[in-house]
Amino acid sequence: MTKEQTQREALADYWRFFAETECKGYSPLYEAITTACANSGEVMEFLASLSSHAHQPNLLLAAMHERVIQGLEPTLTPFYSGARAGHVGRLFVESVLASRDTLGQVLSSRFTQTNEIGRVATLAPALSVIPECDDLTLIDVGTSAGLTLHLDDCFIDYGSYGSLGPTGSKVRVQAQVLSGHPPLRRVPIRRRIGLDRNILDPSNSDDARWILACVWPDTGRLERTRNALALAAKFPSELIEGEALETLPLLFSSLEGPIVITTTWVVAYMNTEYRTHFSAALSAASQKRDIYWISAEAPGVVAHLPDVVSPKVEGPPPSVVGFVKFSKGQVSAARVLAHAHSHGTWIWWYDHS
Ligand SMILES: C[S@@+](CC[C@H](N)C(=O)[O-])C[C@H]1O[C@@H](n2cnc3c(N)ncnc32)[C@H](O)[C@@H]1O
């Protein structure tokens, strides 16, 4: 086998794994599509010809979804809207191959920047763990379009367990509490800042369309994302574009009072060395005041957290919801608060934490 063939095979295995672990039991549409792509030598060859960041299934899925939203893929539209089922995989592959040049440009210039508003259902109880204070600053690192900064303006419905936020909000998120008693307390936040190496502007139509394109069409999240984008466009947040490691120290030096850092599906995109420096930056800043780090990330990426076996729940692998406190230059507490569906569909809270 040539080097190129081996690379294509490895990529196909990765796409099959994605279909099996991320899509199965959650998105039949994307399970069919990613399986068909994995089985198409031509699609794998096309992706392998691009830089490695474009190998990620979510990027091609978003690029094609954007074309569907733009009305450029009429044969796929009925499958994306749920009007038709079956045989979408073959049609998707044909559409990708027919638009290779245009897609290549999109895949080279865009990134996976899903801004998942459902994650507020996980963030809200996790923030409740922070000791009460009236001068808290929240910095959401890897904020994308800053949608989750608006968590207080969302109605988060935990079913019979209770709810948070204004009942009349158009941004409505439903989450099931599968275990434990997540605290539902509104945490006063004095200032909110979103930081990203590539800020997407919710009031810019191209950026807003890309955020929508990153949403998986058959998972019932498009409407709430549209509403969250409208909310964020109406009430703009303080969004700063920059690399986390370069920007955070400057921000820390300009802020007084305790700070909570949130990261949701961001650390997973940093390499091990970067993660170490990131953690060291938080630690250094805690010489001046306490720093709290609330994370919802893939297992194992926040090194301070103990290993906790995730509950067996059907669907994609859950996020680990972590709490790390830095005080006087050291980690003074670190625990797993919960496991949660990566889009906030359910939460499994650990009461002992
Ligand atoms: C998968 S998205 C998640 C967005 C958002 N946190 C959410 O949960 O919906 C990851 C985001 O992290 C940003 N990002 C990744 N590494 C970064 C870094 N080193 N500095 C700043 N932003 C970063 C990306 O640009 C992207 O917007």
The ligand as a MOL file (V3000), in Angstrom:
LIG
                    3D

  0  0  0     0  0            999 V3000
M  V30 BEGIN CTAB
M  V30 COUNTS 27 29 0 0 0
M  V30 BEGIN ATOM
M  V30 1 C -15.8390 23.7910 19.1300 0
M  V30 2 S -15.8180 25.5280 19.3380 0 CHG=1
M  V30 3 C -16.7170 25.6810 20.8670 0
M  V30 4 C -17.3740 27.0320 20.9930 0
M  V30 5 C -18.1250 27.2890 22.2880 0
M  V30 6 N -17.2300 27.2470 23.4140 0
M  V30 7 C -19.2660 26.3240 22.5040 0
M  V30 8 O -19.1850 25.4680 23.3710 0
M  V30 9 O -20.2850 26.4300 21.8050 0 CHG=-1
M  V30 10 C -14.1320 25.8420 19.8480 0
M  V30 11 C -13.7950 27.3240 19.8190 0
M  V30 12 O -12.5470 27.4990 20.4860 0
M  V30 13 C -11.7790 28.4650 19.7900 0
M  V30 14 N -10.3530 28.2500 20.1490 0
M  V30 15 C -9.6750 27.0840 20.0440 0
M  V30 16 N -8.4090 27.2430 20.4960 0
M  V30 17 C -8.3010 28.5300 20.9000 0
M  V30 18 C -7.2320 29.3060 21.4510 0
M  V30 19 N -6.0420 28.7630 21.6430 0
M  V30 20 N -7.4560 30.5990 21.7670 0
M  V30 21 C -8.6860 31.1550 21.5330 0
M  V30 22 N -9.7180 30.4740 21.0070 0
M  V30 23 C -9.5450 29.1790 20.6870 0
M  V30 24 C -12.1170 28.1940 18.3290 0
M  V30 25 O -11.8360 29.3060 17.5040 0
M  V30 26 C -13.6140 27.8800 18.4260 0
M  V30 27 O -14.4090 29.0280 18.2750 0
M  V30 END ATOM
M  V30 BEGIN BOND
M  V30 1 1 1 2
M  V30 2 1 2 3
M  V30 3 1 2 10
M  V30 4 1 3 4
M  V30 5 1 4 5
M  V30 6 1 5 6
M  V30 7 1 5 7
M  V30 8 2 7 8
M  V30 9 1 7 9
M  V30 10 1 10 11
M  V30 11 1 11 12
M  V30 12 1 11 26
M  V30 13 1 12 13
M  V30 14 1 13 14
M  V30 15 1 13 24
M  V30 16 1 14 15
M  V30 17 1 14 23
M  V30 18 2 15 16
M  V30 19 1 16 17
M  V30 20 1 17 18
M  V30 21 2 17 23
M  V30 22 1 18 19
M  V30 23 2 18 20
M  V30 24 1 20 21
M  V30 25 2 21 22
M  V30 26 1 22 23
M  V30 27 1 24 25
M  V30 28 1 24 26
M  V30 29 1 26 27
M  V30 END BOND
M  V30 END CTAB
M  END
